[in-house]
């Protein structure tokens, strides 16, 4: 692309989800004054198919790619006539292409059906593969919102394990969109009534106060950097994914750090990222904890 500004990259494959993702990506690109790069790449057609079947599927995808790219570009231009848009067709696999493009992108966006841990383990998933290896934040788009709203952004807070990229990107999105940021910390150590042990020997109120202090101190440096962003704080006595899902009904985006576990490990452990990809009804943004500053940073 001729524009030196890192683009928002969206992968499309002819599905309704991909079209919705492209429209949402275009709205975000417009908000951040960034170009939009619409990409069609080859899906994973499986390693267990006969060569003739694989060849036929790949040929069919190649033939439809131009039509898909054109229809998506036309839909986006109808809404964002001044947006800089490029389209590219690749003959390589989608996960490989998008991972490579992430090195120079502001954001990767994918239309994402629910990803169950078992499906990710047995069948593989472009979303999981790209998220695992991406150099920039990845948004798994779902739901029906194709433009930003005035609803809050939810940020999962787990101290340093959240990572600078997630904090920075969540705050920058909240600032650019002019919305509240809901900072949610899960505290599953809190005992429920009837739990075993000796709860009368533990000062649970003091522990909860310490958890609130932990949450506030984790977020406070970013609040100083983005003073215009209003932050609402929540400490939830649940596991991380359950805690976040309690706040998504009235939100427009969930942002979490992603440790980049491999596909099998993430699926077997039921990671927060995989649980959100499986259950969350709104777009989910995953940011690598190893990336100090994401492509979305200004």
HUFEN-V655510 format. One record per residue. SS is DSSP state (hx for helix, st for strand, lp for the rest). PHI is phi in whole degrees, -180 to 180 (NA if undefined). OMEGA is omega as a letter, one per 20 degrees, with the letter a starting at -180 (* if undefined). Layout:
ss;phi;omega
SS;PHI;OMEGA
SS;PHI;OMEGA
//
This chain:
ss;phi;omega
lp;NA;a
lp;-76;a
lp;-73;a
lp;-80;r
lp;-69;r
lp;-57;a
st;-85;r
st;-86;a
st;-105;r
st;-127;r
st;-92;a
lp;-127;a
lp;-142;r
lp;93;r
lp;-86;r
hx;-63;r
hx;-63;r
hx;-66;r
hx;-64;r
hx;-62;r
hx;-62;a
hx;-66;r
hx;-66;r
hx;-66;r
hx;-61;r
hx;-64;r
hx;-65;r
hx;-69;r
hx;-59;r
hx;-63;r
hx;-63;a
lp;-95;a
lp;54;a
lp;-116;r
lp;-73;r
st;-113;r
st;-117;a
st;-95;a
st;-124;r
st;-119;r
st;-131;a
st;-80;r
lp;-75;r
lp;-80;a
lp;-92;r
lp;96;a
lp;-100;a
lp;-108;r
lp;-88;r
lp;-62;a
hx;-56;a
hx;-65;r
hx;-69;r
hx;-59;a
hx;-62;r
hx;-66;r
hx;-65;r
hx;-65;r
hx;-63;r
hx;-64;r
hx;-64;r
hx;-62;a
hx;-65;a
hx;-86;a
hx;-59;a
hx;-62;r
hx;-64;r
hx;-63;a
hx;-61;a
hx;-65;a
hx;-66;r
hx;-69;r
hx;-61;r
hx;-62;r
hx;-65;a
hx;-70;a
hx;-64;r
hx;-64;a
hx;-99;a
lp;-132;a
lp;-65;a
lp;-99;a
lp;-72;r
lp;-75;a
st;-129;r
st;-127;r
st;-126;a
st;-143;r
st;-106;r
st;-118;r
st;-93;r
st;-90;a
st;-66;a
hx;-61;a
hx;-65;r
hx;-67;a
hx;-63;a
hx;-69;r
hx;-63;r
hx;-66;r
hx;-66;a
hx;-63;a
hx;-66;a
hx;-123;a
st;-103;r
st;-80;a
st;-163;r
st;-110;a
st;-124;r
st;-134;r
st;-70;a
lp;-129;r
lp;-75;r
lp;-57;r
lp;-114;r
lp;-84;r
hx;-56;a
hx;-68;r
hx;-67;r
hx;-63;a
hx;-73;a
hx;-86;a
lp;-109;a
lp;84;a
lp;-153;r
hx;-60;a
hx;-60;a
hx;-65;a
hx;-63;a
hx;-67;r
hx;-60;a
hx;-64;a
hx;-113;a
lp;-66;r
lp;-91;r
lp;-131;r
lp;-59;r
st;-122;r
st;-108;r
st;-92;a
st;-82;r
lp;-156;a
lp;96;a
lp;-133;r
lp;-85;a
lp;-110;r
lp;-139;r
lp;-61;r
lp;-122;r
lp;-95;r
lp;-78;a
st;-68;r
st;-104;r
st;-100;r
st;-118;r
st;-79;a
lp;-109;r
lp;-137;r
hx;59;a
hx;-65;a
hx;-69;r
hx;-68;r
lp;91;a
hx;-60;a
hx;-62;a
hx;-67;r
hx;-59;a
hx;-63;a
hx;-66;r
hx;-62;a
hx;-67;a
hx;-67;r
hx;-61;r
hx;-61;r
hx;-66;a
hx;-65;a
hx;-87;r
lp;68;a
lp;-125;r
lp;-75;r
st;-108;r
st;-97;a
st;-93;a
st;-115;r
st;-115;r
st;-90;r
lp;-130;a
lp;-69;r
lp;-71;a
lp;-64;a
lp;-80;r
lp;-85;r
lp;-56;r
lp;91;a
lp;-65;a
lp;-79;r
lp;106;a
lp;-123;a
hx;-62;a
hx;-71;r
hx;-92;a
lp;-114;r
lp;-86;a
hx;-65;r
hx;-63;r
hx;-68;r
hx;-64;r
hx;-66;r
hx;-61;r
hx;-66;r
hx;-67;r
hx;-64;r
hx;-61;r
hx;-61;a
hx;-63;a
hx;-64;a
hx;-71;r
hx;-70;a
hx;-92;a
hx;-55;r
hx;-60;a
hx;-77;r
hx;-66;r
hx;-66;a
hx;-74;r
lp;-124;a
lp;-67;a
lp;-81;a
lp;-88;r
lp;-81;a
st;-115;r
st;-112;a
st;-107;r
st;-139;r
st;-114;a
st;-113;r
lp;-83;a
lp;-141;r
lp;-65;a
hx;-58;a
hx;-67;r
hx;-65;r
hx;-60;a
hx;-68;a
hx;-65;r
lp;-68;a
lp;-114;a
lp;-88;a
lp;-58;a
lp;-113;a
st;-116;r
st;-115;a
st;-165;r
st;-115;a
st;-117;r
st;-137;r
st;-80;r
st;-129;a
lp;-83;r
lp;72;r
lp;-63;r
lp;-74;a
hx;-57;a
hx;-66;a
hx;-60;a
hx;-61;a
hx;-68;a
hx;-68;a
hx;-85;a
lp;62;a
lp;-60;r
hx;-57;a
hx;-60;a
hx;-65;r
hx;-64;r
hx;-68;r
hx;-63;a
hx;-83;a
hx;-115;a
lp;-71;a
lp;-88;r
lp;-124;a
lp;-55;r
st;-118;r
st;-106;r
st;-116;a
st;-123;a
st;-64;r
lp;-69;a
lp;-82;a
lp;-94;a
lp;-65;r
lp;-132;a
lp;-78;r
lp;-65;a
lp;-83;a
lp;-69;a
lp;-87;*
//
